[in-house]
Amino acid sequence: MKLDLVRGMSQKMIPILVILLAFTGTGLKPSDSSEREYFSIAKNIELLGDVYRGVSDNYVDDIDPAEFMYAGIDGMLETLDPYTVFLDKEESLELGELTRGQYAGVGIRISEIAGDVYIVSVFDGAPASQAGLRVGDRIVKVDKHLIEGKELDEVKDFIKGPVGSKVVLSVERYGRRRNKRYTLVRQEVRVNSIRYAGLFGTTGYFEMSSFGNRSADELTRAINDMHAAARLGNRTMNAVILDLRNNPGGLLDVAVDVTGLFVGKGSQVVSTRGRDLESEVSYRTAKEPVVKGLPLVVLINGNSASASEIVAGAIQELDRGVVIGDRSFGKGLVQSVVRLPFDCALKLTTAKYYTPSGRLIQKEHDWTDGSRDVLKEETKGNDETVYYTVNKRKVYGGGGILPDIEVEADTLGDYEASLRKDGMLFRYANKYRASNDSLPEAGIDRKFLMQDFDSFLKNEGFVYQTEPALLLKEVKRAIEEEPEENTSGTIDTLIASLHNEVERLAEKGKSNESETIALALEQEIMRHFDEEAARRSMIEGDPVVKKALAILKDSREYRGILSP
């Protein structure tokens, strides 16, 4: 039947159909539909080719044929979900780097702050660290490329390159009169998915940033290291916190392996169901756990997705640990990577994730604009069905994982958000680092710190504008545009009174946030000297972590949650 279709096609249709029919050999066939459906597919591929050729040949302006085709593919896939995407050669390579957790570079993280590109993290032992680059350095030039006005992704591409090749970074450091050039040799940089690991009393805390190829091994190593560190301090690690907040996920099999570090061998972790009713696959742990019986808390929030939700859902439903935080994102779609010609790839949604009790992790999202309804049937994820854990605890559907205990993380105040938006905390920390070789042993004098910070803000011309202040400006502008005969002195008096009240409220808001700003400033300064110490300070003040530590300390409450 497939051969008959090919014989009847024009030459321009054959390469596209070859790609389409390749799916049938990889388990990703369109469906087991009739010959009529295959004919429909072939007919529409021919229509697509005719539209593409007609526009390319006859449009009023010249068209880049490759970019035009890519745009068409992107538009077609946008009618599905945001995770089904076409990857060109560069994007396909980047996907490989993310899943492997390694890339060829110099070992820095960069970010755009107030329009400039700064180094915000330096990996120990990497070329950048060995050369003396540090947090706060502003990148001015990469090789011959001036950075001003460049997009962040473009700067990243400049810095990456083949292993063993050289790259020259020109950076500006606060307090220096001249920029300094650093010639670095690119190396294979491995990014550890365990962002931070440490002992808090007798509780081991492990923060995972992703689920890459080596994540389970990295977590195992971190757990063993914490056991060893506890023994050196004549302690025993007797509880674990696994922090999956802001972890966007990663590889399915790695999520199963990570769960397997905590639950018994052979435990069901997740199942996937595709388009066909017979396509369900169940995933179980294959090894004995590394952490046997220790009390466990998993932290999640609205940015915990995919593999993070698989782990949290399994731990919760197997009653292996307590889940704390906010409801997770609700990304329960399985992506398979289909290799295409010319080093391109298609990341295609092929199934959905379900927890051991049968909860659909996927949350209902409205992704399309409704211009074309291409899906014949959609599975709604926002049901309120009650499911049950091993210990018969109730858990609920609705997409994502609802924690056993909901705790809101601290949110930024308006003043701090404004300061961070303009990079003021970061830039002041640069100034402090330039003037001090080390942090004072007795700690930073907060009173002096805040006075100096206020002077810095004035010198930088920073003006804190609240939302009421911005609205009042709009009102004043509108009144000024009115004819003079339509206005009166009463309005001017009222505007002046409102201005004074807005200023008073702004000062009150700044005063209310003074302690929070002082702590944030201290932590930012600390990060410029010692990233790990700064991270620990932030964790110690985190209300969600504090709640987790309190529950782990109270064995009766912990057991009561899991065995009501």
N, C-alpha and C positions, 0 to 999 in steps of 0.2 A: 504493500500500500504506500509506504514511504517512497519507494522507488518510482512508482507511477506518478506521484506528485512532482518529483524532481524532473521527470521527463517532460512534463507539460509546462515547465516554467521558462520564463525568459532568463537569459544569462545573468542579468543584474540581480535576480532574486535568489540565485543559488547560494552565494556566500552567506547571506543572512539566514537562509533556511538551515544551512549546515550548522550554524551556531545554535539555532533554535532546536534542531533535532538532536544536537549533542547533549541537551538536557536529558533526553530519554535514556541515555546511556549512563547517566550519573545519578539516577534516582530523582531527578528534578523535572520529569516530563510534565508538559502542560496539563495533561489529564489522560485518563483512559477513555476518551470520548470517541465518538464515531468519526467516520471519514468526512462527514459533513463539517465537523468542527475544524478538522485539519484543512479542509478546503477554504473555510472562512479565514483561517490564519494566513494561508498562502495568498488569498485574494487581497487581504489588508496589507501584507508586506509589499505586494506589488503596488498598491495605492500609495503607500509610504514612499516607495522608490520614485514613483512618478511625481509626487509633490516635491520631493527633494531635488530631483533633476530639473523640474520646471522652474522652481524658484532660483536655483543656482545658476541656471542658464539665462534667465530672463529678467531678474530683479533689476531695478533701476541703478543700483550701486553694486560695486564688486563685493562679493561675499567670500569669506574664508571657508572653503568647503568642509574642512575638518571641524572647525569650531561650530559651524552651522549644524552639522550632524550631531555633535556632542550636545548642543542646545536642544535639539529635537529629542534625543535620548533622555536628557534631564527632565524635559517637560513631560514626557510620557511617564517616567517613573514617579514624578511628583504627585500623580493621581493616586498613588498607593500609600506608602508610609515614608517617613523621613529616613528610615534605615535601609531601604532598598535604593541603592545608588550606583551609578556608573563611575568607575575609577579610571582615570587616564594613567599613563605610565608612572608619572611622579606620585600621584595619589596612591597607586597600588604599592609602590615601594614604601611609602610612609606607613601604610597599613601593616606591612611586614615588620617595620621597626617597632610599632606599637605592641604587636603581639609577641615579638621576641624580647622586648624590653631592652633593646640595645640599638645603637646607631653609631655611625662614624662622625665624631665631632671633637670638641675640646672640653666638654664637661661643665657647661654652664646652663642656667635657665635665665631667660631674658623676658622682660615685660615692658610694655609701653606705659610710662608714667608721665602725666602732664605733657604729652606730645613727644617725649624723648624716650629712647630705648636704653634701659639700664640692666645691668646684671643683678638679678635678685637672689641667685643661689649659685654656689660653686661646689662641685662634687670633690670630695677628698680624694687625693691621689691622681686626679685627672690632669691633663696638660695645663689647663687654666690655673688650677690650684698650685701646681709646681712652679709656674711662671710668676705667681704673685698677684694675679687678678683677684679682686675681692668684691663682695656685695656692695653696691652703690656706685661702681664704676659706670660711667655713661659711655656707650659705644658711639663713636663719632664716624668711624670709617672701617669697612671690612675690605681688605685688599685695596682695590681702586674705587670701591663703591662708597660714595658719601651716603650716610644713613638718613639724613634729614629728609623728611617727607616720604620715606619708604614705609610700606606696610610691614607689620611684624613678621608675618610668614615669609616675606621676601628676605628680610634680614636673616631669619633662621636658615633659609636656603643658601645664602651667601656663606654662612659659617660652616655648614655641613659640607662634606666632600669625601673623596676616597681615603681609606686608611693609609697613613704614611705621607699624605700630601701636606703642604704647608698652607697656613692661612695667617694673615697679618691683621691684628686688631689694633686700631688706634682708639685709645680711651681717654676720657677726661675724668680726673679725680679731683674732688672738692679740695680746694686749698693749693692745688698745683697751678703754676703759671702756664705750663705748656702741656700739651697732650703727650702721652707716651705710647710708643709702638711695642706690641708684643708679637713676636713670631712664634707660632705654635704649630706643632706637628699633630695632625688629626690622628686619633686612636679610636679603637672600638670602645665605646662608652657603654657600660652596663648600668641601667637604672634599676635600683632595688625597689621592688614594689612595697616593701616594708618601710614606710616613710619615717616612722619613729618606733622604737621599742625601748621600754624602760620599766623599772620596778618602782611601784608606788606603795611603800610599806611592804606587804607580802603579796601584792597583786601585780601580775605581769600585764602590762598594757602594750598592745600591738596595733599600730595604725597601718592599714593597707590602702594603697592608692589605686591599685588596678589588679587585674587577674591576667597576667602574662604567662608565657611558657614556664617560667621558673618560680612563679609565685608560691606554690605549695612548698617547694624546697626552701625558699627564702624564709617563709614563715616557720617551717620546722627548725631551721638553723637559729632563727631569732628566739624561739621558745627554748631551745636547748641552751643558748647563751644566757638567757635570763635565769634558768635553773642554776647554771654555773655561777652567775653573779650573786645569786641569793646564797648559795653555799659559801662563797668567799666572805660574805657578810654574816655568816652564822645564822642564816635565815632559811626559810623554805618558801618557795613560791606556791601559795595554796589557793590561788584564784586567777582567772584570766579575763581581761577585757579585750575584745576584738572590735576595733573601731572601723566601720565600713562607711562612715559618713563621707559624702562627696566622692564616693568611689563609683565611677560610671560603669564598672563591670569589665567584661573581657571574655575569656574562653570558657565554654561550658564544661569541658572535662576538668579544667583547673578548679572551677567552682565545686565540682564533685570531690576532687582531691582535697581541697581545703576543708570542706565539711567533714571528710573522712579523718582529719586530724583530731576530731572531737567526738565522733559518734562511732558506734560499733561496726565492725566489718559486716558487709552485706546489707547495710541500712539503705532504704530508698531515699534518695535526695531530691530527685526531680524527674518529671516525665515530659516528653515533647509529643505534640500531636500536630500532624501536618494536614494537608488537604484531604487525603484519603482516610477513611475510617480505620483502615488496617495499619496506618503509619505510626501508631503510638510506640514510643521507645522509652523504656524505664532505665534510669541511671542509678546504680548502687555503688556504695563504697567498696573498694577492693582490698584495703589493708586494715590492720589493727590500728586503733587510734594512738596518736602520740601523747595527747592529753587525756588521761583516763580518770574520769570521775571528778576532776576539779570543777568547782563552781564556775560558771561561764556567763558573761554578759556580752551581747552583741549590740553595738550602737549603729543606728541608721538615721537618715534624714531624707528630705525630699529630693536630694541629689544622689541618693544611693539607688543604683539601677542594675538591671540585668543580672549578672553573676552575683552581685552583692545581695540581690533579693532572693536568689536561689539559696544561698548560704543562710541568710536570716530566716527564710521561710522554713527550711529544713530543721534548723536548730530549734525553732519555735515549736514546730509540729511534732518533733520527736521528743519534746520536753527535755531537751539537753541543756538549755540555757534560757535566760531571760532577755528579751529584746526591748531596748529602751531608745527613746528618741521621738522622731516624727514619722508619719506614714511615708514609705518610700515612693519613688517616682512612678513605678508601674510600667516598666519596660520589660515585657515578657515575650518578645519576639526573637526567634532564632534566625540568625543570618548564616548563610553558606556563601563561600566565595567561589565564583565560577570564573575560571581563567578564560580570557578572550584573546584574539589575535593582537599583535602589535604591543604586547606587554600590558594590555589593559585588563580590567577585571570587572565583574558584576557582583556586588554584595547584595544578595537576594534573601528576602525574608521567606523561609520555607516551613516554619512551624511555630508553635506557641508553647511557652513554659507553663507547667502546672506543678503545684507543690504536692507533697506526698498525700495530702487529704483530698486533692483534686481542685484546689483553688487556682483560678486563672490569674497569673501575676499581671498580665497586661491590663492596663487601665484604658478606659475609653477616651480617646483623644480625637478632637476634630482637626484633622490635618489638611484636608483639601478645601478648596474654595467652592466646591459644588458645581463647577462648570461642566464636568464630565463625571458621571457616576459609573465607574468602570467595574466596581465590585458587585457581583450578583447578590452576595449575601455577606453580612458582617456579623461577627460574634461580639456581642456586647459584654464588656468586662465589668460594668458597674452594678453587678447584682449584689443583693444584700443577703445572700444565702449564708446560713450558719454551717460551719465545718467544725470538725473536732480533732484535737490532738490525740496523741497516744494515751494521755491521762484523762481524756474526755473533757479537756478544757475547750471552751468555745472560741473559735477564731472566725473572722468574717471576710467575705469576698468584697468586691468593689475595686479591685485593682491595687497593686502594690502590696506591701506588708504593713499591717497595722501593728505597732509595737504593743507589748504587754503593758508597758508603762510609758505614757506620753510625757515628755519633758521638752519644753521649748528651749532652744539655744539662745544665748544673748544676741540681741539685734543691735545694729549700729544706731546710735542717736543721730539726730539731724546734723549736729555740729561736727561730730567725728566723721560722718559720711562726707560732709563738705570738705573737711581737711584731707581725707584720703583721696577724694576725687581729684584734688589739685596736687596730690603727692607731697603734702606738707610734712607729714610725719616721716616719710622716707627721706626727704631732702634734708630735714633737720638732723636726722640720724647720720646722714653723710657728713654734715658740718661737725657734729660732735665727734665722729670717728676720726676726722681729719685733725682735730685738736687734741685728741687723747690717744695715747698708745695702748691703754688698757682701761678696763672699768675699775672704779674705786672699790677697794676691798670692803669698805663699810657701806657700800651701796650709794646710789645717786641721791643727792639732796633734792627732794621733790620741789621744795619751795623755790630754790634757785633755778631748777630745771624749768619750771613753768614760767618764771619771770623771763628767763632767757628765750624760751620758746615764743612768748608773746612778742618780744623784741624782734625775733626772727621773722614772725608773721608780718609785722609792720614794715620791716625792711624789704620783704618780698612783695609788699603791696596786696597781701591777701585780705579780702573783704568777705565776711560771712553774711550771706544773704539768705534769709529764711523765705519760705514760700509766701507768707503774708507780705513780706517786704517786696517781693517780685510782683505780687498782685497789685499792691499799692502803687508801684511804679507804672503799671499799665493804666490804672485809674487816672493818675496824674497826667499821663501822656494823652489819654482820651480827652480830659478836661481842657488841656492846653490847646487842643485842636478845635475846640468849640469857639464860635465868635465871642468876642469880649462882652458884647451886650447880653449874652445868655448866661454869663457867670456872675458870681457875686463874692464879696469878701467873706461871707459865711462859709462858702465852700473851701476857701483858702484856710480859714481857721480850723475847719473840720479835718482837712487833709493834714495840717500841721499837728493836730491832736492825735490823729491816727498814726502819723509817723513816729511821734514820741512813744506811743503805746507799743508799736511794733518793735522799736529799738529796745524798750524795756523788756519785752518778752524774749527777744533774742539774747540779751545779756543774762536773763534768768536761765534760759536754756543752756547757755555756755557754763554758767555757774553750777548747774545741776550735773553737768557732764565732766566737771573738772577732775574728779578722782579717776573716772574711766579714761579720760584723755591722758592723764599722767601715767597710768599703768600701761596703756597702749604705746605711749612714747618710750617708756622704759624698755618694753619688750622689743620695739623696733630698733632701739639703740643696741640692745643686747644681741639682736640678730646680726647686726653689722660686725660684731666681734665674734660671736659663737652661735651659729644657727641652731645647734642641738640644744644648747642651754635655753635659748629663747623659746624653742618649741616646748620644752618641758614646763617652762613658766606658764605658757598659754594653756597647757593641758591641766595644770594644777588649779587654774582659775575657772575651768570650764564647768558650768552647772550640770551638764549632762554626765560628764565624767564623775563629778562629785556624787550625783545620785547613784551611779553604778557602784562606786566604792562603798557607799553607805549600805546598799542592798547586799553586797557581797560580804560585808562585815557582819550583817545580821542574818545568821544562818536560818533562823526561824522564819523570817520574812521571805527569804529566798526560797525555801522549801514550800512555803505557803502559796507562793505565786505559781509554782510548777505543779503542785499537787493540792488543788483546792479541795 
